[in-house]
């Protein structure tokens, strides 16, 4: 199994950062004429097989959403675990234990597993995921080892950085503030913190 239809992949989080998704779509488009398949394989969607052979995304939700928006029908996947033998209750208990499910809404509130979207296109926007991701890409902190670490950074910024208005200008100002505060001592207990001198 190395490719699956995007339409059957089930998200394990409610939200993504749509600004960051757009950036990933642009990056993919750069490889559209040469090397696209190799590029996509390098960023294969990580999935866990659950009950009834249902594939659940456990990493690269943003790539999946970007490729969905570009109209791709199937994508490369890497199966990181096969949990088909488990019933629903034990399956979700295992997913939580492994840190492979993050049912937080756009306000950072923990929701029920039943509130997870059924399709990639149904994930909603949390702009703080984009702020956290772009701040990390700008060198403000290192990538956390776990997916949960990304949500920790999003919530940290949510509590400290207002997005004052709509559009690119408001987001850009919030991003500048996000980079600054991610390097401050206020963030020193977060995963991937590097401080003002880069380590």
C-alpha positions in Angstrom: 0.0 0.0 0.0 1.7 3.2 -1.2 -1.2 5.3 -2.5 -4.7 5.9 -1.3 -7.6 8.0 -2.5 -7.8 11.3 -0.5 -11.5 10.8 -0.2 -11.2 7.8 2.1 -8.6 9.3 4.5 -10.0 10.3 7.8 -8.6 13.3 9.8 -7.7 12.9 13.4 -7.9 16.6 14.1 -10.7 19.1 13.6 -8.6 22.1 12.4 -5.7 23.1 10.2 -4.1 26.5 9.4 -5.5 27.4 6.0 -2.8 30.0 5.4 -0.2 27.3 6.0 -2.2 25.0 3.7 -2.1 27.6 1.0 1.7 27.8 1.3 2.0 24.1 1.0 -0.1 24.1 -2.1 2.2 26.7 -3.6 5.2 24.7 -2.7 3.7 21.6 -4.3 2.8 23.6 -7.5 6.5 24.5 -7.9 7.1 20.8 -8.4 4.2 20.3 -10.8 6.3 20.1 -14.0 9.3 18.1 -12.7 9.6 15.8 -9.7 6.1 16.2 -8.3 5.7 12.5 -7.7 9.0 12.2 -5.9 8.2 15.4 -3.9 4.9 14.0 -2.8 6.4 10.6 -1.8 8.9 12.5 0.3 5.9 14.1 2.2 3.8 11.0 2.2 0.7 11.1 4.5 1.2 9.0 7.6 -1.8 6.9 8.4 -3.0 4.3 10.9 -5.3 1.6 9.7 -8.3 1.3 12.1 -11.4 -0.8 12.3 -12.8 -1.9 8.9 -9.4 -1.0 7.3 -10.3 2.7 7.6 -7.1 4.8 7.2 -6.7 7.7 9.7 -4.2 10.5 9.1 -1.8 10.9 12.0 0.7 13.2 10.4 0.8 15.7 7.5 -2.8 16.9 7.7 -1.7 20.2 6.1 -0.2 18.4 3.1 -3.3 16.3 2.7 -5.5 19.4 2.8 -3.3 21.2 0.3 -3.4 18.3 -2.1 -7.1 18.1 -1.7 -7.4 21.7 -2.7 -5.2 21.2 -5.7 -7.6 18.5 -6.9 -5.4 15.4 -6.5 -7.4 12.2 -6.2 -4.9 9.9 -4.6 -1.7 10.5 -2.6 1.3 8.6 -1.3 0.8 7.2 2.2 3.0 5.5 4.8 1.2 3.1 7.2 2.8 3.7 10.6 0.5 1.2 12.5 -2.1 -1.5 11.7 -4.8 -1.5 14.4 -7.5 -3.2 12.3 -7.9 -5.9 14.9 -9.1 -3.4 17.6 -12.8 -2.4 18.2 -13.7 1.2 18.2 -13.3 1.8 21.9 -9.8 0.2 22.1 -8.8 1.8 18.9 -9.4 5.3 20.1 -7.9 4.5 23.5 -4.7 3.4 21.6 -4.8 6.5 19.4 -5.0 8.8 22.5 -2.3 6.9 24.2 0.0 7.3 21.2 -0.8 11.0 20.8 -2.3 10.4 17.4 -5.6 12.2 17.8 -6.1 15.9 18.5 -9.8 16.8 18.6 -9.4 20.5 19.4 -11.7 23.2 17.8 -10.6 26.6 16.5 -10.8 28.0 20.0 -8.4 25.3 21.3 -11.2 23.5 23.2 -11.1 19.7 23.5 -14.0 18.1 21.8 -15.4 14.6 21.6 -14.0 12.0 19.1 -17.4 12.0 17.5 -16.8 15.6 16.4 -13.8 14.8 14.2 -14.5 15.6 10.6 -15.2 12.7 8.2 -13.3 14.2 5.3 -10.2 16.3 4.7 -12.2 19.1 3.2 -14.3 19.4 6.3 -11.4 20.4 8.5 -11.9 24.0 9.7 -9.4 26.9 9.9 -7.5 27.8 13.1 -5.3 30.7 12.1 -3.1 30.1 15.2 -1.9 26.8 13.6 -0.6 28.9 10.7 1.0 31.5 13.0 2.8 28.7 14.9 3.9 26.9 11.7 5.2 30.0 10.0 7.0 31.2 13.2 8.7 27.8 13.4 9.7 27.9 9.7 11.1 31.4 10.4 13.4 29.8 13.0 11.6 31.0 16.2 11.6 27.4 17.6 12.4 23.9 16.6 9.7 21.4 15.4 8.3 19.5 18.3 8.7 15.7 18.3 5.0 15.1 18.7 1.9 16.4 17.0 0.6 17.5 20.3 3.5 20.0 20.6 2.2 21.9 17.5 -1.1 22.4 19.4 0.7 23.6 22.5 2.4 26.3 20.4 -0.9 27.3 18.8 -2.5 27.7 22.2 0.5 29.6 23.5 0.1 32.1 20.7 -3.6 32.2 20.9 -3.4 33.4 24.5 -0.9 36.2 23.7 -1.1 37.3 20.1 -4.3 39.0 18.8 -5.1 38.9 15.1 -6.4 42.4 14.8 -8.5 42.3 11.7 -8.8 40.4 8.4 -6.4 40.0 5.6 -2.7 39.6 4.9 -1.7 42.8 6.9 -3.3 41.7 10.1 -1.9 38.2 9.8 1.6 39.5 9.0 1.6 41.8 12.1 0.5 38.9 14.2 3.2 36.7 12.7 5.9 39.2 13.6 4.7 39.3 17.2 4.5 35.5 17.2 8.1 35.1 16.2 9.2 37.6 18.9 7.2 36.0 21.7 8.2 32.5 20.7 11.8 33.5 21.2 11.1 35.1 24.6 11.4 33.5 28.0 7.6 33.3 28.2 7.9 30.3 25.9 10.9 28.6 27.6 8.9 25.6 28.8 7.4 24.8 25.4 8.8 21.9 23.3 11.3 23.1 20.8 12.1 26.4 22.5 15.5 27.8 21.5 15.4 31.3 23.0 16.7 34.6 21.6 20.1 33.3 20.5 18.9 30.3 18.6 20.1 27.7 21.1 
